[in-house]
Amino acid sequence: MEIITSLQSLRAALPEKAQLKIDVWGDSLFQGVIFDEVAGRYRVLKENAVAMCSNALHATVENFSKFGCTVTKGKERLFKHLDKGKHCDIVVLEYGGNDCDMPWEAISEAPDLEHQPKVPLELFARQVQEIIDTLLSHGIVPLLTTLPPLQHERYLDWICSNGLSRENILRFLGNSHHIYRHHERYSLEISKIAMENDLRVVDVRAAFLDHKDYAQLMCTDGIHPNEKGQMLIRETFMKFAEKYLPGTEIVPVPV
């Protein structure tokens, strides 16, 4: 059996008029989690990017994204899913935001010690590659996405809002912009992995950076896109689908 490695070869392998089955594996970003400032808590936005794309695409879309998920946890869940014989045509992968997160409480207490992110960058890259290799061996096309940029000043305020030492955290970081650069490295790694594997990537990050003030698209925590940000993610995916997803019919959705 020939291994399908690209979106271009996918349509040729599917029966004419067949509906694509797309599974989405990611974290709270693609789960559609936003911070509700009125309620003072996180909640899942019903009309989130994945849900809106699912309604607009002539395809079956199932979302397995989970709040707080790293690539390590995501890989474990995905592989168990595949072991059960579950199959789809395309898997959308969205990880990195939790992987790069730092142990802020420990940093606040001991800023002069060395601290590691939840999933160090090299390990993150290896695990993404393992997922890609496994998906391809199952005849599933991986589709990677870059990360929307965080708003580092707002995020630092959020980190320190529960009593952590801003002075100590900045002492560890050097400056608040380091949070942005650290997060950006994971997004750049995703683009690099996609290029090395000759895979398509949905450049969500570029769509946000193209906005005049992408802070308007972010929740008060500085890391989760708000309703407008989720809408932009939807628009980015729909533009990608129109160009690259084989045989996909687009149902217009009012904006």
N, C-alpha and C positions, 0 to 999 in steps of 0.2 A: 504494500500500500504506500503510495506516494505521500510524503509528509507535506502538508500545506503550510507554507511559511509566510504568506503575505495576503493582504486583503484582495490583491489583484487575482491571485490563484483560487481564492475562496469561491467566487461566483461560478467558476468553471467546474468546481467539484460538487456544486449543489444542483439539485433538479431545477428546471426552469420554473420560475414563479415561486420557488420555495421561500418561506419566511425565515429570516435570520433569527437565531437565538443568541442573545447577548447577555452575559452575566457580568455584573459589576462587583468588584471586590475592592474595598477601601476602608476609610475611617469615617469620622463624623462629618467630614467635608462633603462626601458623596452620600452619606446617610441623610443629609439635609438639615443638620443640627445648626440652630442659630441661638443667640442669647436673647431671650425675651426681657427687655429692660423694664417693662411694666410689671411682669410677674417676678422678675429678679432671679430667673433660672433658665437653664437650657431647655429647649424643646425641639422636636422635629417639625420642620416646616412641611406642611402637607404638599404644597405646590413647590417642591424643590426641583433642582435641575434634572436629576435622574427620572423623577416621576413625570415631569413635563416632556422630557425626551421620549419616555416610554409611550406616552399618549400620542406623540407626534410622529413616531417612526412606525413604518409597516414592518415591525419586528417584535419578537417576544423579548422583553427586558426583565431580568430578575436582579434585584439589588441585595447583595450580601454584606454591604458596608456596615461597620460597627463602630460605635463611639469608643475612642481610646485605642483603637487597634494599631499595632505596629506591623511591619512586614513579617516579623517572626511569628506573631500570632496569626496573621492573615495566611501565611504559607501553610501553617498547620491545619487551619480550618479548610483551606482550599484543597489540600491534598487528601484530607479525609473525605471531602465532597467527591473528588474524582475517584477515590477508591470504592465509593458506593456505586460507581457506574454512571454518575451524573455527567451529562455532556452538553456542550453548547458549541456555537461556531466561533464566537469571539469572547475573550475575557478582557474587560477594561480593568487595569490595575492603577490604583491611586493610593500610594503610601509615601511616607516621608515626614509628614507633619508631626506625628507622635514619636517617630524614630529619632528625630533630632532633638527632642525635648530634653532638657537638662534637669538634674536633681536640685532644684532651686532652694529647697529647704536646707539641704546639706551645704550648698554653696553659701547661703546666708550665714550659716553657723561657722564655716571654715573656708573663707574665700581664698586662702593662700595654698590650699591643697589642690591636687589634680582631680578633676571630676570628668566623668565620661557621660555622653548622651545615652539614652535608653538603648539605642542600637547604633554603635559607631559606624562611621561612613563606609569603611571597607567591608564590614559584615553586612551592612545594608545592601551594598552593591552585589555581594556574592549571593545573597538570598533572593534578590530580584532576578538575578541570572538563573538561579535554580528553578524559580517559578517559570521563567520563560522557557527553559529547556524542557521542563515537564509538560507544559501546555503544548509545545510543538510536538512532543512525542505522542500526545493524545490527538493530534490533528486539530488543535485549537489555536486560533490566531491571537497572540497577545497584542493589546493596544494600550500603550502607556500614556500617562498624562503628567504634565508638569504641575508644580504646586503654585497656587496663587500666593503672591507675596504677603508676608505678614506686615503689620504696621508696628514697628519695633518700639516706639515710644508708648503707644497705647498698651502694647503687650507687657512692657516693663511695669507700667502702672498697675496692670492686672495682677502680675506676679506678686507685687509688693502690697497689694490691697489686703492681704490676709495677715499682715504683720511682719513679713520678712524684711530684712535689712536692705534697703535700697543702696546704701553706701557700700555694704559688703559685696552685694551682687555686682555693682559697677566696678568695684575693685577687682573682682575676678574677671569681668568682661573686658575692662579697659575703657570701653564706652558702649552706650546703648545700641549703636549701629552694628556692633558685633553680632547681636542677636539676628539681625537681618541677614548678614553675610553667612553666618553659620547655617541658617535655614536655607539660604540660596544654594549652598553647596550640594544639598540633597536634591534639589530640583535640577541643578546642572548635571548631577550624576545620572538622573533619570534620562535626560536628553542624550547623554553620552552612551548609556547602555542601549538605548533605542537605535542610535546610529551604528554602534558596533554590531548589532544584530539585524540591521537593515529592516527595522520595524518603523511603522508610523507612530507619531506621538501627537497627542492633542495638546497644543501649547496654551493651556489655560493661563499660565503666568503672563505670557505676552499680551493676552487680551486684557488682563487687569492693568498691566504697566502702560498700555496704550491709552488708558483712561486718564483724563486730566488730573484727577485727584482720587486715586483708588481707595483712599481712606473712607470715602463716602460709600464704598461697597462692602465695608467691613463692620463687624459688630464691635461693641465697646471693649471686648477682650483683645481686639487686635489680631486675632488669628482665624476666626470663623467668618466667612462671607455672610452678609445679611441678605435680606430678600432681593435687593438689587444685585448683589453679588451672585446669588444663585441663578438669577435671570441671565446674567452675563455668561455663566458657565453653560447654561442651556443653549444660548445663542452660539457659543463657541463650538459646542458639540454638533449642533444642527448644521452649521456651515461645513464642518468636517464631514458629516454624514452625506451631505449633498455632493461633496467632491469625491469622497473615497470609499464609502460603504457600497459594496456591489449590489446593484438591483434594489436599493432601498427607496421606498416611496415615502415622501414627506407630506404629512398632513399639516396644513397651516395652523399655527396656534397664535391667537391674539396676544400681543405684547402690551 
